Structure formats: C-alpha cells, structure tokens
Amino acid sequence: MDKEKALRLVSAVNPESDVFIISQTLAANQVRKSGVNFFQADGRLGGTGACLEQLLNKFCRTVYPPQKVTIPGNVIIPGCNSKYKTVYNTEIAQCYPGKNKMGKGDRKPNTDEILNCIDKGFLIKEIMMIKPRLLLLMGKTSRNSFFDYILKVGYPASLTEHISDIIKLGKIPVFSIGNLSLYVLPIQHASGANPRFRVMADDDRLIELITKVLE
C-alpha cells in the first residue's frame, strides 16, 4: 500500500476527453501527491507536463483541468484556457514502483507489475468509460506494453522508427478494443531530457495527422 498516494480528483477529469494519454507509471511527486496528472503538490506543472502541454496546445488540447480545482493543502490549480480541451491521462502501471537502484529518477515498472495492473482490467475499464477518439502511448514502456498485452500485434523495435513510419504512411492506424475503434499513436516521452520529443513535437506532418483525426 502506497501511504503517500493521493486520491485522483474526479473534478480534474474531463469525462468527454477525445484524447487519452497512457503514460508509463506514476511519477513520485506529481499525481501521486497532488491527485492531478502532471501537477505537483504545490500546484505547479511538472517538467513532463510542461513539455507535453506544448505539444497538446498545437491541436487545442491541454493537461490543465476543465475547471479550477483545489488539491490537498488548499492549493489551487487553475482551469484550462477556454479554447483548449482537457485530455485524459492514465498509466500502464498504476502503482508507484519507487526509485531506481542508483537513487536517481524513478524505476521503470517491471513486467510483473505491468501485467498485474493490466490483468485487473483497470486500463480497459478507463478506455471504455471515456471512449476517446485518439490514444497517445507516451514512451517506449507504454507503447511496448500496450501493443504486447492489449493489442497483441507486432511493432517496430525502435519507437522513433514507429512514429516515423506512421508519419510516412500519412495516417494514424485504427485498432479495435472491445466495441470501440480508436486511433492509436505512440509518442516520445515528454521529458525535457529527451531531445527526440522536441523533434517529434516540431514535426508539422504529425500535428496535421492528429488534427485531422480530431476534426
């Protein structure tokens, strides 16, 4: 039991989100402490959220909640700009895995931890509840796990190659999950330390593909 984990704030969620982001796992000091994805306990947007926000704004989406919310400590997170629509975010592994052995950064969830969450059906239930139009699989762990255990289809070994292949194809592939047909797009992890994310986010061809499926 994670005694430091805060409950997610339902008021920070847009149940009509058309973009559904699947991250790797909980970050140590963001949703785990604040109850709002990508935001820290002091109400500030974390580094990953700030990078992701720049990408999302290019197609009028945002990580900011649909309205102002108050998190533990009576801290206020402002609502989103009215021209943007709040995305939904969840994780492949929904328990914080702890720090890595070197003590710097969070440990990646292992296969057992990922399968434990997937087998409990959390992710599928969230997808079926929100019924998004577009799934964004953020980072290699999220992409690999979703394709291996949910879609059960093959994919390029390189995440960069996978994204590049979709751009060259000129369309985002559609997959069926239950009775839903969804566009599924892997994206680079939105870390400030990941230069591949910035290159991807600046590719107008990708933004055009995303914008088209959300029209």
C-alpha positions as CSV (number, residue, x, y, z in Angstrom):
1,M,0.0,0.0,0.0
2,D,1.4,3.4,-1.0
3,K,0.7,5.6,2.0
4,E,1.8,8.7,0.2
5,K,-0.6,8.3,-2.8
6,A,-3.3,10.9,-3.0
7,L,-6.8,10.0,-4.5
8,R,-7.2,11.3,-8.0
9,L,-9.5,14.3,-8.2
10,V,-12.6,13.5,-10.3
11,S,-13.2,17.2,-10.7
12,A,-9.9,17.5,-12.6
13,V,-11.1,15.0,-15.2
14,N,-13.0,15.7,-18.4
15,P,-15.2,12.7,-19.0
16,E,-15.7,13.7,-22.6
17,S,-12.0,13.8,-23.4
18,D,-11.3,12.8,-27.0
19,V,-7.6,12.3,-26.4
20,F,-6.5,9.6,-23.9
21,I,-2.8,9.5,-22.9
22,I,-1.3,6.4,-21.5
23,S,1.9,7.0,-19.5
24,Q,4.4,4.6,-18.1
25,T,3.6,4.8,-14.4
26,L,3.1,7.3,-11.6
27,A,5.8,9.9,-11.0
28,A,7.0,10.3,-7.4
29,N,5.9,13.8,-6.8
30,Q,3.1,14.6,-9.3
31,V,-0.4,12.9,-9.5
32,R,0.8,10.6,-6.7
33,K,0.9,13.6,-4.4
34,S,-1.5,16.1,-6.0
35,G,-4.3,13.9,-7.3
36,V,-4.0,15.7,-10.7
37,N,-1.9,14.2,-13.5
38,F,1.3,16.1,-14.3
39,F,0.8,18.6,-11.4
40,Q,3.0,18.7,-8.3
41,A,1.7,19.0,-4.7
42,D,2.5,22.8,-4.8
43,G,0.1,23.2,-7.8
44,R,2.9,23.7,-10.4
45,L,3.0,21.8,-13.6
46,G,5.8,19.3,-13.6
47,G,8.6,19.1,-16.2
48,T,7.0,16.3,-18.2
49,G,3.6,18.1,-18.1
50,A,5.2,21.3,-19.3
51,C,6.8,19.6,-22.3
52,L,3.6,17.7,-23.1
53,E,1.5,20.8,-22.8
54,Q,3.5,22.5,-25.6
55,L,2.7,19.5,-27.9
56,L,-1.0,19.4,-26.9
57,N,-1.6,23.1,-27.4
58,K,-0.7,22.6,-31.1
59,F,-4.0,20.8,-31.6
60,C,-6.0,22.7,-28.9
61,R,-5.7,20.2,-26.1
62,T,-4.3,20.6,-22.6
63,V,-3.3,18.8,-19.4
64,Y,-4.9,21.6,-17.3
65,P,-8.2,20.5,-15.7
66,P,-11.5,21.7,-17.2
67,Q,-12.1,23.9,-14.2
68,K,-10.2,25.3,-11.2
69,V,-9.5,22.5,-8.6
70,T,-8.3,22.6,-5.0
71,I,-5.8,19.9,-4.1
72,P,-4.5,18.9,-0.6
73,G,-3.0,21.8,1.3
74,N,-5.7,24.1,-0.1
75,V,-3.5,24.6,-3.2
76,I,-5.4,25.8,-6.3
77,I,-4.7,24.5,-9.8
78,P,-6.3,26.9,-12.4
79,G,-8.7,25.6,-15.0
80,C,-7.7,25.4,-18.7
81,N,-8.0,28.1,-21.3
82,S,-11.4,28.0,-22.8
83,K,-10.1,27.4,-26.3
84,Y,-8.4,24.1,-25.2
85,K,-9.9,20.7,-24.3
86,T,-8.6,18.7,-21.3
87,V,-7.0,15.3,-22.2
88,Y,-7.4,12.2,-20.1
89,N,-4.3,10.5,-18.7
90,T,-3.7,7.2,-17.0
91,E,-0.8,4.8,-16.6
92,I,0.2,1.3,-17.8
93,A,1.3,0.5,-14.3
94,Q,-0.8,2.3,-11.7
95,C,1.3,1.8,-8.6
96,Y,4.5,3.8,-8.0
97,P,7.5,1.5,-8.5
98,G,9.9,3.5,-6.4
99,K,13.3,5.0,-7.2
100,N,15.8,3.1,-9.3
101,K,18.8,1.4,-7.7
102,M,21.1,4.3,-8.5
103,G,18.8,6.6,-6.4
104,K,18.3,9.0,-9.3
105,G,15.0,9.0,-11.1
106,D,12.0,6.6,-10.9
107,R,12.4,2.9,-11.6
108,K,10.6,1.6,-14.6
109,P,7.8,-0.9,-13.8
110,N,8.8,-4.5,-14.5
111,T,6.7,-7.0,-16.4
112,D,5.0,-8.5,-13.4
113,E,3.9,-5.0,-12.2
114,I,2.6,-4.1,-15.6
115,L,0.7,-7.4,-16.0
116,N,-0.7,-7.1,-12.5
117,C,-2.4,-3.9,-13.4
118,I,-3.5,-4.9,-16.9
119,D,-4.9,-8.2,-15.6
120,K,-7.0,-6.3,-13.1
121,G,-8.7,-4.6,-16.1
122,F,-8.1,-1.0,-14.9
123,L,-6.9,0.3,-18.2
124,I,-9.6,-1.3,-20.4
125,K,-12.3,0.0,-18.0
126,E,-11.0,3.5,-18.3
127,I,-10.8,3.4,-22.0
128,M,-14.4,2.0,-22.3
129,M,-15.6,4.7,-19.8
130,I,-14.0,7.7,-21.6
131,K,-14.5,6.4,-25.2
132,P,-11.8,8.6,-26.6
133,R,-11.1,9.1,-30.3
134,L,-7.3,9.1,-30.1
135,L,-4.9,7.1,-27.8
136,L,-1.4,8.5,-27.3
137,L,1.1,6.0,-25.9
138,M,3.8,8.1,-24.3
139,G,7.2,6.5,-24.1
140,K,8.6,3.1,-25.0
141,T,7.4,1.2,-22.0
142,S,3.8,2.4,-22.5
143,R,4.0,1.6,-26.3
144,N,5.5,-1.8,-25.9
145,S,3.2,-2.9,-23.1
146,F,0.0,-1.7,-24.9
147,F,1.0,-3.5,-28.1
148,D,2.1,-6.6,-26.4
149,Y,-0.7,-7.1,-23.9
150,I,-3.7,-5.2,-25.1
151,L,-3.5,-5.1,-28.9
152,K,-1.3,-8.2,-29.2
153,V,0.2,-7.2,-32.5
154,G,3.8,-6.6,-33.7
155,Y,5.5,-3.2,-33.8
156,P,9.0,-1.8,-34.8
157,A,11.7,-2.2,-32.2
158,S,12.5,1.5,-32.3
159,L,9.9,3.9,-31.0
160,T,11.4,6.7,-33.2
161,E,11.0,4.4,-36.3
162,H,7.5,3.5,-35.3
163,I,6.5,7.2,-35.2
164,S,8.3,7.9,-38.4
165,D,6.6,5.0,-40.2
166,I,3.2,6.4,-39.3
167,I,4.1,9.9,-40.5
168,K,5.4,8.4,-43.8
169,L,2.2,6.4,-44.2
170,G,0.2,9.6,-43.8
171,K,-2.4,8.3,-41.4
172,I,-2.7,7.1,-37.8
173,P,-3.7,3.4,-37.6
174,V,-7.0,2.3,-36.1
175,F,-7.4,-0.6,-33.7
176,S,-10.4,-2.2,-32.1
177,I,-10.7,-2.5,-28.3
178,G,-14.0,-4.2,-27.4
179,N,-16.6,-2.4,-29.4
180,L,-14.6,0.7,-29.8
181,S,-12.5,1.7,-32.8
182,L,-9.7,4.0,-31.8
183,Y,-6.8,5.8,-33.4
184,V,-3.6,4.7,-31.7
185,L,-0.4,6.8,-31.9
186,P,2.9,6.2,-30.0
187,I,4.7,9.3,-29.0
188,Q,8.1,10.1,-27.4
189,H,8.2,10.5,-23.7
190,A,7.7,14.2,-22.9
191,S,10.8,14.6,-20.8
192,G,12.9,17.8,-21.1
193,A,15.9,15.4,-21.2
194,N,14.6,13.6,-24.3
195,P,15.6,15.5,-27.4
196,R,13.6,13.2,-29.6
197,F,10.4,14.5,-28.1
198,R,11.1,18.1,-29.2
199,V,12.0,16.9,-32.8
200,M,8.7,14.9,-32.9
201,A,6.6,17.8,-31.4
202,D,8.0,20.2,-34.1
203,D,7.0,17.9,-37.0
204,D,4.1,19.7,-38.7
205,R,3.2,16.5,-40.5
206,L,2.5,14.7,-37.3
207,I,0.4,17.6,-35.9
208,E,-1.6,17.6,-39.2
209,L,-2.4,13.9,-38.8
210,I,-3.5,14.4,-35.2
211,T,-5.6,17.4,-36.0
212,K,-7.3,15.5,-38.9
213,V,-8.5,12.6,-36.7
214,L,-9.8,15.0,-34.1
215,E,-11.9,17.1,-36.5
